[in-house]
Every structure is written in structure tokens, then in C-alpha cells.
Amino acid sequence: MSEPILNDISHRRFNLLRGSWVLVSPHRNKRPWQGLQESPSKTTLPEHDPECYLCPGNTRAQGQQNPKFEKTFVFVNDFSAVKEDQEEYHPERKQDNVAARLLRAEAVTGKCYVITFSPSHHLTLADMNPAQIAPIIDTWTNLYIMHLSPSSPLAELGNKLSIPPLAQDDLTKPSAQYRYMQIFENKGTTMGCSNPHPHGQIWTTTSLPEELTLEFEQLKKYRKEHQGSHLLLDYVELECREKERTVFENDLFWAGVPYWAVWPFEVMIISKQHKRALVDFDDEERKSLAQAIAEVTRRYDNLFETQFPYSMGLHQAPLDATSEEIDASHFHIHFYPPLLRSATVRKFQVGYEMLAEPQRDITPEQAAERLRACGGELYRRKM
């Protein structure tokens, strides 16, 4: 159990997944706030917006027309961050060339998708029940299978998986084998979301992103140092015993504020069993995951009675991976929300955080206690 003194003194906590530290300053949460206060989200959205480029039947920015979809709908991002086809780049590598040694660049290709979570313009994950979230997880899984390397042992699992197929046949396989797939959602204008229609994104790239590189280094290091144990499996077993940072759990997933959380109400969802990727889950496990996502997002909105902004993303085994990477992988989801004190006061990573190391005020244990108390019916349904 965490020592009570840590709720009163400044201290550092070690982030096992990144190999880095975070400064915790619980006494600073008492300071007066005269900085930026953002307006709470009070906008009432219609079920269908004729001007929305993500609603069923509407025309998108590049002129394509959306079908009259009933659950999820996926399309290649009209403004992709990476492209499948581009001019090749091969940097010159000369010995004793200072510029080549110090100014490094490499080409990255890939494919980006947008996935609408629902045909309803006014719903978010917090408004959806687990049965409504389940098709989203099915879609994530189908796209992951579509992009897996044929040589990956996970591909064979994917081919045998009993899962509803994508409800559309206009998606083509990528033209190349990509290294990693990042599935994520940015919710709210605070997090840069350009359209309120419930949707997420999927980026596949030839490179392994920086955050994943750091995580895999730590996951592999832990396995080597602890006789094949899995870092997140050991961690989730500890959290399930201690309960202090637990927000919600069912038989298959733990959701809580990690011991090393940077953002005030940061949450992780972690599989209680060693699951490497979406293809490791059967139908019941996907339903349990949907329940965990519903619980976290609903509690977020209930906390400050607002459309709670966040960035959320899945971390799992790479599409094209070594056996060591696959074995070390452990499926989990990160939620990074910026709100600190209310619907109008957010946390900024500036100054010391940018120049030295991350810092937080409220302790993870205090944050988890507040989120635990926010269960039950979504506040909007009581109004």
C-alpha cells in the first residue's frame, strides 16, 4: 500500500513503462488559480448534422459520399499524416561526414484511417453502453488482422478468430507491410478534435513510434531481469490486491490511475491475463473490454459533469514483430485527459515539465478515489 505521507510531501515516482520519472507535488493543489479557465461543454448536438462530413449519407471534404452506415464506418483519411506512395528518399551515408552524422532523417510511409464509432452525431463513448461499444472493438480487431504480417504467429490466430466481419467491402489491403498500428481517439476541441461526431483514428507506419519503442525496451528488460515475468501482468496483479488506484475492474480487465501517472486523471485499462493484442481476445473478452471502456469514459464525464476531453490509445504487439517483441507485449489502453480542478481548469505540461521532467499535483490515489465515486448513470441522463 502507498504510504500516507506521500499525500503530503513532494516526491518522485518511477514510470516502469518508459523508464522515466514524474514529480508529484500534492501540496500545490491548494494554490489559488487565476490562470486560463476554459468553458465547460454545454453544446447540445443533433442526432444527425447535414453539415457533418462523418454523418451517414453526407459528403466528405474531398467529395466522397458516406454510406448509410448503422454501426461503425471506416475510410482512408482524406488528410493522412503518412501516405502509401511518395517519392523515395535514401540519405547519403559517408564516413566522417559531420552533417550525415548529426542531421538524420528517414522516410516513413503508411496508411491512415478514420473510424466513426456510431451513426449518431451526438453520442460519445460515454453515452454508449458496452453492446454499442463492442462493434468498435470488432472493427479495431478486423483492421489489425488485415494489416498483420503473414509471417506473424498472431496472423494465424486472426484467421481463426470468430468475429463479425467489417460491414463494408471497399477497404483494400495495404500496398506494403507496415510495422505498427496505432489506434487512438482525440475527444474534445481541447485535444484538437476537429469534428464532434464520435470517431477515432488508426495510423499504420513503417516505423515503430517513439513511445512504443520505449515501452518495448522496458517490457523486454523486465522479462530478462525477472525470469520471464511480464511487467504489466505483475503490475495489474499488484493493483488488484491494493485497490488504492483502482477505478473499475471486472473478471478480465483492470482500469485505474497508474502509480506513475502524469496527467491528473490519467487511466490505464490493462488485461488481467497475458494478452498480446486484440486477436488474443474471444467474444466474451471483447465484451468485457467494452464494459471497461464504458465505465472509464462515463466516469470521466460524471467527474465534472462535462464532455470530458482526452486522448486515448491502444498499445499492443506490432504488426511486423520479432518473437521477443510479441512475447513481451501486453495489451493495454492509455487515457490522457488534461482537466485538473474542474471542467474549466486544465493541466498544462509547460516550464519545468518541458525542461526538466513531468509534474503532477493531485496524487494518483486521490484521483482514483474521485473517479471511483463517479460511477452510476451518466449525468446527462438525469437532466
PyMOL commands that set and color helices and strands:
alter all, ss='L'
color gray80, all
select helices_A, chain A and resi 4-7+26-30+98-102+125-127+130-147+153-160+189-191+210-225+231-242+278-280+283-304+323-328+352-355+364-372+379-382
alter helices_A, ss='H'
color red, helices_A
select strands_A, chain A and resi 11-15+20-24+73-76+110-116+180-187+199-205+246-249+253-256+267-271+310-315+332-336+359-360
alter strands_A, ss='S'
color yellow, strands_A
deselect
rebuild
show_as cartoon
